[in-house]
Amino acid sequence: MSADLGAPAHPTDALEAPDRASVPTPREPISAEGLAAPAAVAHASDRGARIVAVAIALAWHVAIGLPAVLTARAQFAAPTVVLGAWVLVAVAGAVAGVRLLRGSPLPPWPLAGLLLAVDAAVFAAAGEQQLFTAANWVWGTLGWFFVLALWGQRVVGLIALLSTHALIALVAVLGHGPDPADVARYVMYVYGTFSLPVAVFVGSATIVGLARERAAVSAADHAMAAERDAAERGRRERRDRLALAGSAAGRVLGELAAGQADPDDPEVQRRCVLAAARLRRLIAESDDVPDPLLHELRAAADLAERNGLPIDLVTIGTPPPLPVEVRRRLADPLTGTLADAQGWARLTVVSSPDEVVVSLVTPDREGPGATGLPPGDHDDGQVQYLYERDGNIRWAQTRWQR
């Protein structure tokens, strides 16, 4: 409908022309994107933690492990095994890190099995002299690659891998002789390899959980504020519309009481029917029913029947959830036409998930009609309104499309 739809056909027909400029539009409900905010915040926090874990693992492997391996390569029991294992873990770690940052991590347990096999091979190939040096790079590096392999899994899995790593190291230490000093070093190394990776793993999961919780609380607060705002706007809008309808109905009743209007005058009868229809629709608008639009149209049709107008109401499909403003624009023009109808009327509602069409057919008669519009197609951007008359019937239609 265009802005002309709000123009009253009669000076006293203020019911047909509510001042839309003075009526605030209710806030739209929270969108799916808004409801997904906690997940988005959690994803951003988790991505930051992943970047940190990948950077620590690769930087430690390259900046600390590689120089030590190259410096002590002549002192290893099997230098080729140690260097080859370093290259294998570097390649596997780079692939795992890239996949993790892209959100499609490698299967955790095959990668973990590969790392454990490398762990055992390097401890066996490092030799006794390099057992507790930086050249035995699996001590400090492998725990971080365990973190990459099991990211997003339960911390129990990481503890199990680190425990297996500690057991492999213990076998290597005891294999070179049960020296008490080596056992003490072993305990210190195990503590270091356990504490830092587990702390980062658990800390990142905790931070992500806290971020999700805070975002969820913030989204819930926003939703509550939006609901309060929408309720307040709806209350003010309904109060304004009720005052407008009451004012128009009061004028008709006042004229009748003062003897200034004739109850037998068809125009006065039409104004009374229109005022009653608008008040009844306002009452039906607040009812909690599955199909508000059909409920409001049935209320208008019921009032027409009470006034002696035979009317057929045909419904096809179920209307989708519609805002109050759209329902008003669909129903109001037809309510005015229905109030002006004589003889009979047929009201049809055809609905689909993306479209609602409401049509009204009544006999034509002399006069401008209740719409105050010339025949034709009118569109206000939300609802299209088509009004035609040919001397035999009047046909009015409102259409909403998603």
C-alpha positions, -999 to 999 in steps of 0.1 A, spaced: 0 0 0 11 35 -6 9 63 18 -25 71 3 -40 41 20 -39 59 52 -61 87 39 -97 85 53 -125 82 29 -147 102 52 -137 131 76 -150 110 106 -133 78 94 -101 84 115 -102 47 122 -91 40 87 -61 64 89 -40 59 120 -11 83 122 17 59 115 44 86 119 34 89 156 35 51 161 69 37 169 79 5 151 86 -24 174 121 -37 174 127 -67 153 133 -99 172 168 -111 178 181 -127 146 199 -160 143 232 -142 139 226 -124 172 218 -157 189 250 -172 175 272 -145 192 284 -167 221 296 -194 196 313 -167 175 331 -153 205 341 -188 217 354 -196 182 375 -164 181 390 -171 215 397 -207 206 414 -196 173 437 -173 193 446 -202 216 453 -224 186 476 -198 171 495 -197 204 498 -235 206 510 -239 170 535 -210 174 550 -225 206 553 -260 191 569 -250 158 591 -222 173 604 -246 201 610 -273 175 629 -250 152 646 -224 174 656 -247 202 656 -283 190 672 -279 156 704 -259 167 710 -284 195 705 -314 171 729 -300 145 755 -291 172 755 -326 187 749 -347 156 783 -364 158 777 -375 194 744 -393 188 743 -431 188 723 -430 155 725 -394 141 704 -403 110 675 -415 131 675 -384 153 677 -360 123 652 -379 103 628 -380 132 632 -343 137 623 -337 100 593 -361 102 579 -343 132 585 -309 117 565 -318 86 538 -336 105 536 -306 130 534 -281 102 505 -300 84 487 -305 117 491 -268 126 478 -256 93 448 -280 95 441 -270 131 441 -232 122 417 -239 93 393 -257 116 398 -292 101 424 -309 124 440 -342 115 427 -374 131 442 -372 166 451 -407 175 470 -417 143 491 -386 147 496 -393 184 507 -429 176 533 -415 151 546 -391 177 550 -419 203 569 -440 178 592 -411 171 596 -406 208 608 -442 214 631 -440 183 648 -408 194 654 -419 230 670 -451 217 691 -432 191 702 -402 212 727 -422 234 736 -419 270 757 -387 266 728 -367 250 700 -383 271 694 -351 292 706 -324 268 687 -301 245 699 -323 216 675 -350 228 647 -327 214 618 -350 223 620 -339 259 609 -304 254 592 -305 220 571 -336 218 546 -325 245 536 -294 224 529 -316 194 508 -338 216 488 -306 223 483 -300 186 472 -336 180 446 -336 207 433 -301 205 396 -300 213 397 -334 229 395 -342 266 425 -334 288 426 -371 299 439 -380 264 468 -355 267 477 -368 302 477 -404 288 501 -394 260 524 -375 283 524 -404 308 534 -428 279 561 -403 270 573 -403 306 573 -442 306 594 -443 274 618 -419 289 620 -439 321 629 -471 302 656 -452 284 670 -438 317 670 -472 334 685 -488 304 717 -468 308 720 -478 345 700 -468 376 720 -437 385 702 -417 413 713 -384 397 698 -395 364 666 -405 382 664 -370 398 670 -353 364 643 -376 350 618 -364 376 625 -328 368 623 -333 331 590 -351 334 576 -323 356 586 -298 330 571 -318 300 539 -323 319 532 -289 335 535 -265 306 516 -283 279 488 -293 303 486 -258 316 482 -243 281 457 -270 271 435 -266 302 439 -228 303 429 -224 267 398 -246 272 389 -226 303 393 -192 285 371 -204 257 345 -216 281 346 -183 300 344 -163 268 314 -184 256 297 -179 290 303 -141 291 290 -138 255 259 -159 263 252 -137 294 256 -106 273 234 -119 245 208 -129 271 209 -94 286 205 -79 251 176 -101 243 159 -92 276 165 -55 269 151 -59 233 121 -77 246 114 -50 272 119 -23 245 96 -41 221 70 -46 248 71 -9 257 68 1 221 40 -23 215 22 -10 246 25 27 234 15 18 199 -16 -2 211 -25 27 235 -23 52 206 -44 30 183 -69 23 210 -72 60 217 -77 67 180 -103 40 177 -121 51 208 -121 87 197 -137 78 164 -162 55 180 -169 82 206 -177 107 180 -202 84 163 -219 76 197 -218 113 207 -236 123 174 -262 95 179 -267 106 215 -271 143 206 -295 135 177 -270 148 151 -268 114 134 -296 92 121 -293 55 130 -311 46 98 -285 65 77 -264 39 58 -233 61 62 -238 62 100 -243 25 101 -211 20 81 -192 41 105 -205 22 134 -196 -12 118 -162 1 110 -155 13 145 -168 -20 160 -146 -40 135 -115 -20 144 -121 -23 181 -127 -60 178 -95 -65 157 -75 -46 183 -88 -70 210 -81 -100 188 -46 -87 180 -34 -93 216 -48 -129 219 -23 -156 222 -33 -180 194 -13 -201 169 -24 -181 138 -28 -144 148 -36 -132 113 -64 -158 108 -77 -150 143 -79 -113 135 -96 -119 102 -121 -143 118 -129 -117 143 -138 -92 115 -158 -118 97 -177 -128 128 -186 -92 134 -199 -89 98 -220 -120 103 -234 -106 135 -245 -76 114 -264 -98 90 -238 -101 62 -234 -136 49 -196 -142 45 -175 -172 35 -140 -174 50 -117 -198 30 -82 -205 43 -55 -224 23 -22 -231 41 -8 -218 74 5 -182 76 41 -179 87 49 -158 118 43 -121 109 51 -89 127 21 -70 141 26 -42 116 25 -65 86 -7 -82 99 -23 -48 103 -14 -38 68 -28 -71 55 -61 -69 75 -70 -31 78 -78 -23 42 -100 -54 39 -117 -46 72 -128 -12 58 -141 -28 26 -159 -54 46 -176 -28 68 -189 -12 36 -201 -45 20 -237 -54 14 -254 -86 3 -226 -111 7 -188 -114 10 -161 -140 4 -128 -137 23 -99 -159 12 -65 -164 28 -38 -182 9 -5 -188 27 29 -203 22 62 -199 41 72 -169 19 39 -153 9 5 -145 23 -24 -133 1 -57 -121 16 -86 -114 -9 -121 -100 -4 -149 -101 -29 -182 -82 -24 -210 -69 -46 -203 -35 -61 -226 -6 -55 -226 31 -60 -203 53 -40 -165 57 -36 -161 26 -15 -145 23 19 -109 26 7 -109 61 -6 -86 48 -34 -90 47 -71 -89 12 -85 -53 -1 -91 -22 -15 -75 -7 2 -45 26 -8 -27 42 6 4 72 -16 3 59 -42 28 24 -51 16 9 -47 -19 -27 -37 -21 -49 -42 -52 -84 -28 -55 -106 -33 -85 -144 -28 -92 -164 -33 -124 -199 -24 -114 -208 -60 -104 -182 -69 -78 -155 -52 -58 -123 -71 -53 -96 -61 -28 -64 -80 -22 -34 -75 1 -2 -95 -5 29 -99 16 60 -115 2 92 -124 21 
